[in-house]
Amino acid sequence: MVAVFLGAWAVFGFVTAPIVLRRMARRESGSRVAARKDKAIQQW
């Protein structure tokens, strides 16, 4: 059970790290990211 949890945690980290680092590199605030997300959702 511990190995499954650690594996899932590692996969989650590998998936989310590039997204977070990209956002930090662009120096975007959370409100700008949220606004862009809302705009993308409204287009659907």
mmCIF file of the N, C-alpha and C atoms, coordinates in Angstrom:
data_MODEL
# 
_entry.id   MODEL 
# 
loop_
_atom_site.group_PDB 
_atom_site.id 
_atom_site.type_symbol 
_atom_site.label_atom_id 
_atom_site.label_alt_id 
_atom_site.label_comp_id 
_atom_site.label_asym_id 
_atom_site.label_entity_id 
_atom_site.label_seq_id 
_atom_site.pdbx_PDB_ins_code 
_atom_site.Cartn_x 
_atom_site.Cartn_y 
_atom_site.Cartn_z 
_atom_site.occupancy 
_atom_site.B_iso_or_equiv 
_atom_site.pdbx_formal_charge 
_atom_site.auth_seq_id 
_atom_site.auth_comp_id 
_atom_site.auth_asym_id 
_atom_site.auth_atom_id 
_atom_site.pdbx_PDB_model_num 
ATOM 1   N N  . MET A 1 1  ? 0.822   -1.189 0.000   1.00 0.00 ? 1  MET A N  1 
ATOM 2   C CA . MET A 1 1  ? 0.000   0.000  0.000   1.00 0.00 ? 1  MET A CA 1 
ATOM 3   C C  . MET A 1 1  ? 0.870   1.259  0.000   1.00 0.00 ? 1  MET A C  1 
ATOM 4   N N  . VAL A 1 2  ? 1.941   1.223  0.756   1.00 0.00 ? 2  VAL A N  1 
ATOM 5   C CA . VAL A 1 2  ? 2.842   2.376  0.807   1.00 0.00 ? 2  VAL A CA 1 
ATOM 6   C C  . VAL A 1 2  ? 3.481   2.614  -0.560  1.00 0.00 ? 2  VAL A C  1 
ATOM 7   N N  . ALA A 1 3  ? 3.886   1.549  -1.220  1.00 0.00 ? 3  ALA A N  1 
ATOM 8   C CA . ALA A 1 3  ? 4.511   1.676  -2.539  1.00 0.00 ? 3  ALA A CA 1 
ATOM 9   C C  . ALA A 1 3  ? 3.531   2.265  -3.555  1.00 0.00 ? 3  ALA A C  1 
ATOM 10  N N  . VAL A 1 4  ? 2.282   1.880  -3.485  1.00 0.00 ? 4  VAL A N  1 
ATOM 11  C CA . VAL A 1 4  ? 1.265   2.421  -4.396  1.00 0.00 ? 4  VAL A CA 1 
ATOM 12  C C  . VAL A 1 4  ? 1.085   3.913  -4.142  1.00 0.00 ? 4  VAL A C  1 
ATOM 13  N N  . PHE A 1 5  ? 1.005   4.297  -2.882  1.00 0.00 ? 5  PHE A N  1 
ATOM 14  C CA . PHE A 1 5  ? 0.847   5.706  -2.546  1.00 0.00 ? 5  PHE A CA 1 
ATOM 15  C C  . PHE A 1 5  ? 2.046   6.516  -3.013  1.00 0.00 ? 5  PHE A C  1 
ATOM 16  N N  . LEU A 1 6  ? 3.243   6.040  -2.765  1.00 0.00 ? 6  LEU A N  1 
ATOM 17  C CA . LEU A 1 6  ? 4.438   6.770  -3.184  1.00 0.00 ? 6  LEU A CA 1 
ATOM 18  C C  . LEU A 1 6  ? 4.538   6.844  -4.701  1.00 0.00 ? 6  LEU A C  1 
ATOM 19  N N  . GLY A 1 7  ? 4.155   5.792  -5.380  1.00 0.00 ? 7  GLY A N  1 
ATOM 20  C CA . GLY A 1 7  ? 4.151   5.816  -6.838  1.00 0.00 ? 7  GLY A CA 1 
ATOM 21  C C  . GLY A 1 7  ? 3.169   6.837  -7.381  1.00 0.00 ? 7  GLY A C  1 
ATOM 22  N N  . ALA A 1 8  ? 1.977   6.877  -6.796  1.00 0.00 ? 8  ALA A N  1 
ATOM 23  C CA . ALA A 1 8  ? 0.965   7.850  -7.221  1.00 0.00 ? 8  ALA A CA 1 
ATOM 24  C C  . ALA A 1 8  ? 1.442   9.273  -6.942  1.00 0.00 ? 8  ALA A C  1 
ATOM 25  N N  . TRP A 1 9  ? 2.091   9.472  -5.798  1.00 0.00 ? 9  TRP A N  1 
ATOM 26  C CA . TRP A 1 9  ? 2.619   10.791 -5.447  1.00 0.00 ? 9  TRP A CA 1 
ATOM 27  C C  . TRP A 1 9  ? 3.701   11.217 -6.441  1.00 0.00 ? 9  TRP A C  1 
ATOM 28  N N  . ALA A 1 10 ? 4.546   10.298 -6.835  1.00 0.00 ? 10 ALA A N  1 
ATOM 29  C CA . ALA A 1 10 ? 5.606   10.603 -7.801  1.00 0.00 ? 10 ALA A CA 1 
ATOM 30  C C  . ALA A 1 10 ? 5.020   10.968 -9.161  1.00 0.00 ? 10 ALA A C  1 
ATOM 31  N N  . VAL A 1 11 ? 4.031   10.216 -9.612  1.00 0.00 ? 11 VAL A N  1 
ATOM 32  C CA . VAL A 1 11 ? 3.385   10.517 -10.896 1.00 0.00 ? 11 VAL A CA 1 
ATOM 33  C C  . VAL A 1 11 ? 2.721   11.887 -10.831 1.00 0.00 ? 11 VAL A C  1 
ATOM 34  N N  . PHE A 1 12 ? 2.039   12.169 -9.749  1.00 0.00 ? 12 PHE A N  1 
ATOM 35  C CA . PHE A 1 12 ? 1.406   13.475 -9.579  1.00 0.00 ? 12 PHE A CA 1 
ATOM 36  C C  . PHE A 1 12 ? 2.443   14.591 -9.642  1.00 0.00 ? 12 PHE A C  1 
ATOM 37  N N  . GLY A 1 13 ? 3.568   14.398 -8.993  1.00 0.00 ? 13 GLY A N  1 
ATOM 38  C CA . GLY A 1 13 ? 4.624   15.407 -9.017  1.00 0.00 ? 13 GLY A CA 1 
ATOM 39  C C  . GLY A 1 13 ? 5.211   15.607 -10.396 1.00 0.00 ? 13 GLY A C  1 
ATOM 40  N N  . PHE A 1 14 ? 5.438   14.527 -11.115 1.00 0.00 ? 14 PHE A N  1 
ATOM 41  C CA . PHE A 1 14 ? 5.991   14.635 -12.461 1.00 0.00 ? 14 PHE A CA 1 
ATOM 42  C C  . PHE A 1 14 ? 5.018   15.318 -13.423 1.00 0.00 ? 14 PHE A C  1 
ATOM 43  N N  . VAL A 1 15 ? 3.724   15.159 -13.189 1.00 0.00 ? 15 VAL A N  1 
ATOM 44  C CA . VAL A 1 15 ? 2.733   15.791 -14.063 1.00 0.00 ? 15 VAL A CA 1 
ATOM 45  C C  . VAL A 1 15 ? 2.579   17.271 -13.727 1.00 0.00 ? 15 VAL A C  1 
ATOM 46  N N  . THR A 1 16 ? 2.529   17.601 -12.449 1.00 0.00 ? 16 THR A N  1 
ATOM 47  C CA . THR A 1 16 ? 2.260   18.987 -12.062 1.00 0.00 ? 16 THR A CA 1 
ATOM 48  C C  . THR A 1 16 ? 3.488   19.882 -12.051 1.00 0.00 ? 16 THR A C  1 
ATOM 49  N N  . ALA A 1 17 ? 4.668   19.331 -11.853 1.00 0.00 ? 17 ALA A N  1 
ATOM 50  C CA . ALA A 1 17 ? 5.873   20.165 -11.764 1.00 0.00 ? 17 ALA A CA 1 
ATOM 51  C C  . ALA A 1 17 ? 6.109   21.019 -13.009 1.00 0.00 ? 17 ALA A C  1 
ATOM 52  N N  . PRO A 1 18 ? 6.034   20.467 -14.223 1.00 0.00 ? 18 PRO A N  1 
ATOM 53  C CA . PRO A 1 18 ? 6.266   21.333 -15.394 1.00 0.00 ? 18 PRO A CA 1 
ATOM 54  C C  . PRO A 1 18 ? 5.252   22.466 -15.504 1.00 0.00 ? 18 PRO A C  1 
ATOM 55  N N  . ILE A 1 19 ? 4.014   22.204 -15.128 1.00 0.00 ? 19 ILE A N  1 
ATOM 56  C CA . ILE A 1 19 ? 2.978   23.234 -15.193 1.00 0.00 ? 19 ILE A CA 1 
ATOM 57  C C  . ILE A 1 19 ? 3.301   24.358 -14.213 1.00 0.00 ? 19 ILE A C  1 
ATOM 58  N N  . VAL A 1 20 ? 3.635   23.986 -13.001 1.00 0.00 ? 20 VAL A N  1 
ATOM 59  C CA . VAL A 1 20 ? 3.940   24.985 -11.975 1.00 0.00 ? 20 VAL A CA 1 
ATOM 60  C C  . VAL A 1 20 ? 5.200   25.764 -12.336 1.00 0.00 ? 20 VAL A C  1 
ATOM 61  N N  . LEU A 1 21 ? 6.221   25.074 -12.787 1.00 0.00 ? 21 LEU A N  1 
ATOM 62  C CA . LEU A 1 21 ? 7.464   25.755 -13.136 1.00 0.00 ? 21 LEU A CA 1 
ATOM 63  C C  . LEU A 1 21 ? 7.285   26.685 -14.325 1.00 0.00 ? 21 LEU A C  1 
ATOM 64  N N  . ARG A 1 22 ? 6.484   26.286 -15.289 1.00 0.00 ? 22 ARG A N  1 
ATOM 65  C CA . ARG A 1 22 ? 6.212   27.151 -16.435 1.00 0.00 ? 22 ARG A CA 1 
ATOM 66  C C  . ARG A 1 22 ? 5.513   28.429 -15.987 1.00 0.00 ? 22 ARG A C  1 
ATOM 67  N N  . ARG A 1 23 ? 4.559   28.279 -15.082 1.00 0.00 ? 23 ARG A N  1 
ATOM 68  C CA . ARG A 1 23 ? 3.835   29.453 -14.582 1.00 0.00 ? 23 ARG A CA 1 
ATOM 69  C C  . ARG A 1 23 ? 4.766   30.370 -13.808 1.00 0.00 ? 23 ARG A C  1 
ATOM 70  N N  . MET A 1 24 ? 5.645   29.795 -13.005 1.00 0.00 ? 24 MET A N  1 
ATOM 71  C CA . MET A 1 24 ? 6.588   30.603 -12.245 1.00 0.00 ? 24 MET A CA 1 
ATOM 72  C C  . MET A 1 24 ? 7.565   31.318 -13.175 1.00 0.00 ? 24 MET A C  1 
ATOM 73  N N  . ALA A 1 25 ? 7.964   30.647 -14.234 1.00 0.00 ? 25 ALA A N  1 
ATOM 74  C CA . ALA A 1 25 ? 8.909   31.246 -15.167 1.00 0.00 ? 25 ALA A CA 1 
ATOM 75  C C  . ALA A 1 25 ? 8.298   32.444 -15.877 1.00 0.00 ? 25 ALA A C  1 
ATOM 76  N N  . ARG A 1 26 ? 7.014   32.378 -16.126 1.00 0.00 ? 26 ARG A N  1 
ATOM 77  C CA . ARG A 1 26 ? 6.333   33.498 -16.790 1.00 0.00 ? 26 ARG A CA 1 
ATOM 78  C C  . ARG A 1 26 ? 6.021   34.630 -15.827 1.00 0.00 ? 26 ARG A C  1 
ATOM 79  N N  . ARG A 1 27 ? 6.176   34.355 -14.519 1.00 0.00 ? 27 ARG A N  1 
ATOM 80  C CA . ARG A 1 27 ? 5.873   35.336 -13.472 1.00 0.00 ? 27 ARG A CA 1 
ATOM 81  C C  . ARG A 1 27 ? 4.436   35.809 -13.534 1.00 0.00 ? 27 ARG A C  1 
ATOM 82  N N  . GLU A 1 28 ? 3.547   34.884 -13.776 1.00 0.00 ? 28 GLU A N  1 
ATOM 83  C CA . GLU A 1 28 ? 2.132   35.220 -13.804 1.00 0.00 ? 28 GLU A CA 1 
ATOM 84  C C  . GLU A 1 28 ? 1.547   35.112 -12.407 1.00 0.00 ? 28 GLU A C  1 
ATOM 85  N N  . SER A 1 29 ? 0.658   36.012 -12.119 1.00 0.00 ? 29 SER A N  1 
ATOM 86  C CA . SER A 1 29 ? -0.024  35.941 -10.836 1.00 0.00 ? 29 SER A CA 1 
ATOM 87  C C  . SER A 1 29 ? -1.135  34.901 -10.910 1.00 0.00 ? 29 SER A C  1 
ATOM 88  N N  . GLY A 1 30 ? -1.588  34.479 -9.779  1.00 0.00 ? 30 GLY A N  1 
ATOM 89  C CA . GLY A 1 30 ? -2.667  33.503 -9.729  1.00 0.00 ? 30 GLY A CA 1 
ATOM 90  C C  . GLY A 1 30 ? -3.954  34.026 -10.337 1.00 0.00 ? 30 GLY A C  1 
ATOM 91  N N  . SER A 1 31 ? -4.208  35.328 -10.195 1.00 0.00 ? 31 SER A N  1 
ATOM 92  C CA . SER A 1 31 ? -5.439  35.893 -10.746 1.00 0.00 ? 31 SER A CA 1 
ATOM 93  C C  . SER A 1 31 ? -5.410  35.888 -12.270 1.00 0.00 ? 31 SER A C  1 
ATOM 94  N N  . ARG A 1 32 ? -4.249  36.103 -12.877 1.00 0.00 ? 32 ARG A N  1 
ATOM 95  C CA . ARG A 1 32 ? -4.154  36.067 -14.336 1.00 0.00 ? 32 ARG A CA 1 
ATOM 96  C C  . ARG A 1 32 ? -4.356  34.652 -14.847 1.00 0.00 ? 32 ARG A C  1 
ATOM 97  N N  . VAL A 1 33 ? -3.809  33.693 -14.132 1.00 0.00 ? 33 VAL A N  1 
ATOM 98  C CA . VAL A 1 33 ? -3.984  32.291 -14.513 1.00 0.00 ? 33 VAL A CA 1 
ATOM 99  C C  . VAL A 1 33 ? -5.457  31.907 -14.400 1.00 0.00 ? 33 VAL A C  1 
ATOM 100 N N  . ALA A 1 34 ? -6.101  32.328 -13.311 1.00 0.00 ? 34 ALA A N  1 
ATOM 101 C CA . ALA A 1 34 ? -7.518  32.015 -13.113 1.00 0.00 ? 34 ALA A CA 1 
ATOM 102 C C  . ALA A 1 34 ? -8.376  32.666 -14.198 1.00 0.00 ? 34 ALA A C  1 
ATOM 103 N N  . ALA A 1 35 ? -8.050  33.891 -14.560 1.00 0.00 ? 35 ALA A N  1 
ATOM 104 C CA . ALA A 1 35 ? -8.816  34.571 -15.606 1.00 0.00 ? 35 ALA A CA 1 
ATOM 105 C C  . ALA A 1 35 ? -8.675  33.844 -16.940 1.00 0.00 ? 35 ALA A C  1 
ATOM 106 N N  . ARG A 1 36 ? -7.469  33.389 -17.251 1.00 0.00 ? 36 ARG A N  1 
ATOM 107 C CA . ARG A 1 36 ? -7.260  32.667 -18.507 1.00 0.00 ? 36 ARG A CA 1 
ATOM 108 C C  . ARG A 1 36 ? -8.000  31.335 -18.493 1.00 0.00 ? 36 ARG A C  1 
ATOM 109 N N  . LYS A 1 37 ? -8.002  30.677 -17.333 1.00 0.00 ? 37 LYS A N  1 
ATOM 110 C CA . LYS A 1 37 ? -8.717  29.406 -17.209 1.00 0.00 ? 37 LYS A CA 1 
ATOM 111 C C  . LYS A 1 37 ? -10.217 29.612 -17.398 1.00 0.00 ? 37 LYS A C  1 
ATOM 112 N N  . ASP A 1 38 ? -10.764 30.665 -16.777 1.00 0.00 ? 38 ASP A N  1 
ATOM 113 C CA . ASP A 1 38 ? -12.185 30.955 -16.932 1.00 0.00 ? 38 ASP A CA 1 
ATOM 114 C C  . ASP A 1 38 ? -12.531 31.257 -18.379 1.00 0.00 ? 38 ASP A C  1 
ATOM 115 N N  . LYS A 1 39 ? -11.672 31.992 -19.065 1.00 0.00 ? 39 LYS A N  1 
ATOM 116 C CA . LYS A 1 39 ? -11.906 32.304 -20.479 1.00 0.00 ? 39 LYS A CA 1 
ATOM 117 C C  . LYS A 1 39 ? -11.908 31.038 -21.319 1.00 0.00 ? 39 LYS A C  1 
ATOM 118 N N  . ALA A 1 40 ? -10.978 30.128 -21.043 1.00 0.00 ? 40 ALA A N  1 
ATOM 119 C CA . ALA A 1 40 ? -10.905 28.879 -21.789 1.00 0.00 ? 40 ALA A CA 1 
ATOM 120 C C  . ALA A 1 40 ? -12.141 28.023 -21.536 1.00 0.00 ? 40 ALA A C  1 
ATOM 121 N N  . ILE A 1 41 ? -12.627 28.022 -20.319 1.00 0.00 ? 41 ILE A N  1 
ATOM 122 C CA . ILE A 1 41 ? -13.824 27.233 -19.993 1.00 0.00 ? 41 ILE A CA 1 
ATOM 123 C C  . ILE A 1 41 ? -15.042 27.805 -20.700 1.00 0.00 ? 41 ILE A C  1 
ATOM 124 N N  . GLN A 1 42 ? -15.140 29.128 -20.792 1.00 0.00 ? 42 GLN A N  1 
ATOM 125 C CA . GLN A 1 42 ? -16.294 29.755 -21.428 1.00 0.00 ? 42 GLN A CA 1 
ATOM 126 C C  . GLN A 1 42 ? -16.325 29.483 -22.928 1.00 0.00 ? 42 GLN A C  1 
ATOM 127 N N  . GLN A 1 43 ? -15.183 29.240 -23.541 1.00 0.00 ? 43 GLN A N  1 
ATOM 128 C CA . GLN A 1 43 ? -15.137 28.978 -24.969 1.00 0.00 ? 43 GLN A CA 1 
ATOM 129 C C  . GLN A 1 43 ? -15.738 27.626 -25.303 1.00 0.00 ? 43 GLN A C  1 
ATOM 130 N N  . TRP A 1 44 ? -15.774 26.718 -24.364 1.00 0.00 ? 44 TRP A N  1 
ATOM 131 C CA . TRP A 1 44 ? -16.366 25.386 -24.608 1.00 0.00 ? 44 TRP A CA 1 
ATOM 132 C C  . TRP A 1 44 ? -17.814 25.574 -24.573 1.00 0.00 ? 44 TRP A C  1 
# 
